[in-house]
Amino acid sequence: MAMIECSHLTMGYGSQIAVEDLSFSVEEGDYLCIVGPNGSGKSTLLKGLLGLAQPKSGSISYHGVSPREIGYLPQQTPVQRDFPASVWEVVLSGCIGSGGWKPFYTAAQKDRAAEMLRRIGAESLCRRSFRALSGGQRQRVLLARALCAADRLLLLDEPTAALDPRASAELYDMIDHLNRRHKVTVLMVSHDLASVRRANKVLQMATSRAFFGGVREYFESAALRRLEGGENHA
């Protein structure tokens, strides 16, 4: 059964349509890469999946998971990069939504934060200042924070943007590890077509669905050739 199923989804703002008649599904254990040019509706789709925007028509159905149980890693911003807290505090803050509001973290939440730091191999960064980390280290820490919020389904919005090639490769390796070893379902928006080969499914957007299917099929598709040729740009 699909964890998330979008059926004839149309979304937008006012009279402007950003996503039109889009249908696709995400199964448990999938690694779905979402690609497409600027203006193709990727950001609007993410807001819909997170429950932050409502469809104009069509539906988003969740099975065994809710929008509150999606771990989210947004694009890096200057505010994130200069966050005045320790790595431990940043990761632990991912537990805030679990178990209702409390004035202090429980032992179980602290154990969870420690486990997620171990899972991404960042235990040694625990007491360091978040703002003193490299770009790649910050993204790993924010990935651990997202896992504290939800470790079954992750939504990643261009997680390697502004990272150098080495840091990008290391982060992609970590995402692969989470998907294959820890069975985390991954939805990742990316402009890096090389990263698509790490996934098992691809959704190429051009407002509506230009392609949805397996990776091997995608690299033989006319949709990819149109994207590379710039024909899908809005």
N, C-alpha and C positions, 0 to 999 in steps of 0.2 A: 504494500500500500504506500502511496505517495505521502511524504511528510508535508509537502506544500504542493497545491495544485492551483494554477491560475487558468481560468476558463473565460475566453472572450473578454479579456480585461481591457477596459478603456479608462485612462486617467488623464487629468490635466488641471489647468487653473483658469477659471472663468471660461472664456470661449476657446482658449488655446488647448489643443490636444497634444499631449506628450507621449502617451502610450495608447495604441489603438488596436483593439481586437486581438490581444496577445494571449496565447495559450501555450503552457508548458507545465511540466511537473518535475519535482525533485524527490527522488527516492532516498531512503535511509542509506547512508554510506556513499552517496554520490559526491563527486567533486565537479561542480558545474562552474565553468568559466563564462562570464557574461562580457561580450565585446560589442563594439559598435562605435561609430563616430560621435563627436560632440553633438548634442541635440537629438540623439536617438532615443532618449527617454530612460536611460539607465538609472540616473539619480532619482527620478520620479518613481520608477519601479522599486528601488530600494526603500523609499519612504512608505510605499504601499505594503511591502513585505513586513516592515517593522511596525505597521499599524499607525504610522504618523500621517498618512494621507488616505482618503477614502476613494474608492473607484467611482467613476461616473456611471459605469455599467459593467456587467460581468462580475466575476467573483474571485476571491482568494480564499481557498479552503486549507485548513490546517488539520493534520491527523497525528495525534500523539504528541503534539507540540503547540505552543501558542506564541504570538509575537513577543510576549514577555520572556520567553525562553530561548530567544535568539541572541547569541553573543555577537556583538557588533564592533568592528574595528573601522572607524571612519578614516577619511583622508587626514594626513597630518596638517596641523595648523600651527601658526606661531604661538598661540596660547598653550597648546599641548606641549610644544617644545620647551616652553619656559615655565612649566608648572612647578610651583615651589613646594615640593614634597619629596620624601624618600621613595625609592622604588617599592619598598614594603607597603607604604601608605597608599601608593597608586594602585598596586595590585589588590590590596585588601578592600579598597573602595568598590571593586567590582562585586563584592558580596552584599552591598547595601540593599539591593532589591529582594534578597532572599529572607524569608521568615518575618517580613514586616519591619517597620521602623523600630529600632532600639537605640538607646543612647550609647551603647558600647558593642563591640564585636564579640560574638560568642567564641568559645574554644573551637567549635566545629568550623566556623567561618575562617578562623586563623589557620586551622589545619588545611582547609581547602586552598587558601591562598598559598601556603607553603608547598602544597602538592602541585599546584599549577606552575609555580616558579621552577620546581624540579622538572616538571614535564617539558618545559621549554629550555632547560639547561641554564637557568639564570639565577641559581641560588647565590652565586658569588656577588651578584649585584645588589643584594637585598638591602643593605644599609647605605648604599650610595644615593646621592642626590639625583633625582630624575633629570633635572636640567643639565647635569654634567655629562650625561651619556651621549654616545654617538647616535646618529640617526637610526642605524640598524638595531642598536641596543634598545632604544626607546620603543621601536615597533615591536620587538620581542616582549618587552614589559607590558605594552598595551594589549598584546595578544594574550598574555597571561591574565590580564585584567578581564578581557572579554570572556575567557574560559571560566573565570570565577562566576560570571553572571550566568553562563550557560555553556556546558561542555558537550552537547550533542549536536548543535547546529550553529555554525559560524557564518556571518555575512561580512565579507571583507571588501572595502571600497578602495581600490588601487593601493594596496598595502605597501608597494615598493616605490611609489612616487617619490622622487627626490633622493632616493638611495643610490649609492654607487653600485656598479655591477657585482662586486663581491658580496656586499651586504644584501643585495637583492637575491642573489643565488642562495645565500644562507637562510633568508626568510622563507623563500620558496621551499627549500629542503625541510624546514620546520613545519610548514603547512602540509607538505606531503606526509611527514611523519605522523602528524595529528590525524590525518585522514586514514592512513593505512594501518598504523599501529593502534591508535586509540579510537578508531571508527567514528571520528567526528565528520559529520556531513558539512561540506564547504560550498558556499556560493561566493565567488570572487569576481568582482568587476576589475578588468584590466585592459590597458592599451597595449600591453606587451604580448604580441602574438606568439612569441617563443614560449611564454608561460602556459599557453593553451595546451601544449603537448603534455603537460603534467596532469591535466584533468581527464575525466572520462566522458564528460558531456560538454557541449558548447551551445550557448544561446547567443546568436548574433542579432542585434536589434537595429532596426531602421524605422523607428516609431512602432510599427508592427513587427512581427517575427520574420526576419530574413532567413534564419536557419535555426533549427533545434535538432540535435542528434549527437551521434558519437564523434569522437575526435578524428578518427581516420576518415570518416565520410566528409567531415568539415574541410579537411585540407585538400579534398578533391572536388569541392563544391564551387558552383558559380558564385554563391554568396561571398565567399572569401575573395575570389578574384575581383568582384565588384568593390569590396571594402578596400583592398590593396590599391585599386585603381581610383579610389576616391569618389566613386559614383553614388555612394550612399550618404554622402555628407548633406546635412540639412542646411 
